[in-house]
């Protein structure tokens, strides 16, 4: 019985959240403009991804250099005598 009530509530919530699509006619000129704009959008997206990747790699390399230096110092510390 609980499953039936819970299923009914979930079904009602899903039914209530359905949104109708807006009927909008697209003119041929709008379609052509959107198709023409695609290559520029793709190039912009790729350039942004390249810049993000370069920034991430620079940060990552700096962190790895610091970590490597700390590791080398720790290894050197194993072989030095303390007074």
C-alpha positions in Angstrom: 0.0 0.0 0.0 2.9 2.4 0.9 4.5 1.6 -2.5 1.3 2.4 -4.3 0.9 5.8 -2.5 4.6 6.6 -3.0 4.3 5.7 -6.7 1.3 7.9 -7.1 3.0 10.8 -5.5 6.1 10.4 -7.6 3.9 10.1 -10.7 1.9 13.2 -9.8 5.1 15.1 -9.2 6.5 14.1 -12.6 3.3 14.9 -14.4 3.1 18.3 -12.7 6.7 19.1 -13.7 6.2 18.5 -17.5 6.6 21.7 -19.4 5.1 22.2 -22.8 7.4 23.3 -25.6 6.8 26.6 -27.1 5.6 26.5 -30.8 7.9 28.8 -32.6 8.3 28.9 -36.4 11.9 29.2 -37.6 12.4 31.2 -40.7 14.8 30.1 -43.4 17.0 33.1 -42.7 17.2 32.3 -39.0 18.2 28.7 -39.9 20.9 29.9 -42.3 22.3 32.3 -39.7 22.4 29.6 -37.0 24.2 27.2 -39.4 26.7 29.8 -40.5 27.5 30.6 -36.9 28.4 27.0 -36.0 32.0 27.0 -37.2 32.8 30.2 -35.3 31.2 28.8 -32.1 33.2 25.6 -32.5 36.5 27.5 -33.0 35.7 29.6 -29.9 34.9 26.5 -27.8 38.1 24.8 -28.9 40.2 27.9 -28.1 38.7 28.2 -24.7 39.3 24.5 -24.0 43.0 24.9 -25.1 43.4 27.9 -22.8 41.9 26.0 -19.8 44.1 23.0 -20.6 47.2 25.1 -20.7 46.4 26.8 -17.4 45.7 23.4 -15.8 48.9 21.9 -17.1 50.9 24.9 -15.9 49.4 24.6 -12.4 49.9 20.8 -12.4 53.5 21.0 -13.5 54.3 23.6 -10.8 52.7 21.4 -8.1 54.6 18.3 -9.4 57.9 20.2 -9.4 57.3 21.2 -5.8 56.3 17.7 -4.8 59.4 16.3 -6.5 61.7 18.7 -4.7 60.1 17.8 -1.4 60.6 14.1 -2.1 64.2 14.6 -3.1 64.8 16.5 0.1 63.2 13.8 2.2 65.4 11.1 0.5 68.5 13.2 1.1 67.4 13.6 4.7 67.6 9.8 5.1 71.3 9.7 4.3 72.5 12.7 6.3 73.6 12.4 9.9 72.1 14.6 12.5 74.2 15.8 15.4 
